[in-house]
Every structure is written in C-alpha cells, then in structure tokens.
Amino acid sequence: MSGAREVVIAGSADVVGVRQLVRSVAVEAGLSLVDQTKIVTAASELARNALVYAGGGDVHVEIVQNGPRRGLKLVFTDEGPGIPDIDQALTDGWTTGSGLGLGLGGSRRLVDEFDLISEPGKGTTVTVTKWSR
C-alpha cells in the first residue's frame, strides 16, 4: 500500500494535477473504471472550489483499508473565508460564483463518505472516501 501524497492547489494547472494523481491512485487502489471516474470528478470539483473560493489549498490523497475493502480517501483543506451556511452550500443549484452550483452537493453524491467542516474566517476541510466494490 502506498503512502499518502499531498498536492498544493495554487492554480488551474494544479487542478489538472489533482485529477491525474487521483486517477492513478484510484487505479492503484483497485477502483472500477466507473468509481475512478466518480472520485476524479469529485476531486476536480473540490480542487476547483478550493482555488476559486479560497484562493487555493491542498489535498492529501491516500489509499485506505477497511477489512477486505480498499478505498481512496481525499482530504481537501484551505484557509479561505469558510462557508457560512453549509446546508445551503450543499443544495444543488446554489452558488456564490458563476458555476452550476453542483460542486459540493454533486461531489457528495459521487463518493461513499463525505464530511465537510467549515467555519467563517477559518477555512474549510472536505474529506471524501470512495470504496472499491
């Protein structure tokens, strides 16, 4: 099992780098093609959110084990303005930007475990896990 990897998200090229890293580690973790696509899509949305709303952040990528199951766990952190109303932010169609408003809610639906911690003025941490089937 490989060790955790960190990627700093400071620009658009880093969002592409996050996608590539997550895809390769998802393959290593044994995720199906469909599940690889889901976790890569969620990672892309979360990396873009960190860049657009917080000016950047980082992601910690690791393979995790739960009994016989392997999975991929991603922890996105930023030191941005935080999310004042998490429930509202998770509502499809709600956005403070010019996007579709599918980022957080869509990401939550694409993964098996989703945890969001945010405090105004203190940044945001989003942890997602996708398990092999």
N, C-alpha and C positions, 0 to 999 in steps of 0.2 A: 504494500500500500504506500502510495507516495505521500510526501509531506505537504503541508499547506503552502499555498502560493499567494502572494499579495500583488495587486496591481494598483498603481496610483491612477486616478481618473482626473486628468487636468485639461483634456482637450478631446476633440472629436476622434482623433486617431486612437486615443485610449479606449473609447467605446468599442471600436473595431477590435482592438487588442483583447478586451474583456470577452467579446464574443468568441474569438479564436481560442483563447485559453479555456473558457468554459466548455466549448465544443470538444477540445482534445481531452480534457479531464473527464467529461461525461462519457466519452468512448472508453477511457481507461477504467472508469467505474462500472462499465458494463451496461449502461443505459441503452434502451432500444432507440432506434432512429427517431421515433415519434417523441419519446421522452427527452432525447437530446435536443430536438427542435424546441420543445416546450421550455426547457431550462435555459437554453440560449436566448430565446425570445424574452423570457422574464429578465434575464441578466442584462440584456440590451436595454430594456425599458428602465430598469433600476439604475443602470450606469448613466443613461441619458438624464434621468431625473436628478441624480447627484450633480451632474455637470450643469444642467440648465437652472435648477432651483437653488443649489448650494455653491455653485462655482467650482465644484469638484469634490473629490472624496477618495475613498479607496475601497477595494473589495478583497476579501480574504476567501480563497477557494480551497476546499478540501474534500477528499473522499472520506465518507463516514461509514461506519458499520453498525448494524443493529441485528444481532443474531446472524442469520444467514444472508440477510439483505445488505447490499451496499447501496450507497447513495452519494449524492453530491450536495454539499452544504456551502452556501454563499452568504457572506456577511458584508453588506454594504454599509459604510459609515461616512458621514460627512459632518462638517461643523458649520452648516448653513443656518438659516433663520429658524429651522424647525417647522413643524406642521401644527398650526393652532387647533384644528379640528380633524382628528384622524378619521372619524366615521365619515365625515363629508369628503375627505380626500380619497377614501376608498369607494365612493359612489361613482358608478360609471357615468361618464358624461360631464363630471365636474372637473374643471381645470382652472388654474390661475394663469395658465400660459396659453399658447396658441395651438397646443396639441389637441388630440382627440379626447383626452380625459380618460384614457383606458390604461394608463401606466400602472398605477398601484393595484386597482381592482382586477385588471387583466392579469397582472403578474401573480396576484394571489390565486386566481383560478388555474394558472398553468403549473403550479407546484403542489406538493403534498403537504408541506408545512410552511406557514407564513407568520412572521412575527415582526411587528413594527413598533419601535419605541421612538418617540419624538417629544421634544419639549421646546417651546418657543425660546429662541435665543441660545439654545444649547445643541442644536443639530439633530440628526436622525440616524437611527440604525435599523436596517431592514435585514432580517435573517430568513432565508428561504432554503428548503431542502426538497430534493426530488429523489425518490427511492426507485431502485430497479424493480421490475415487475416479476 
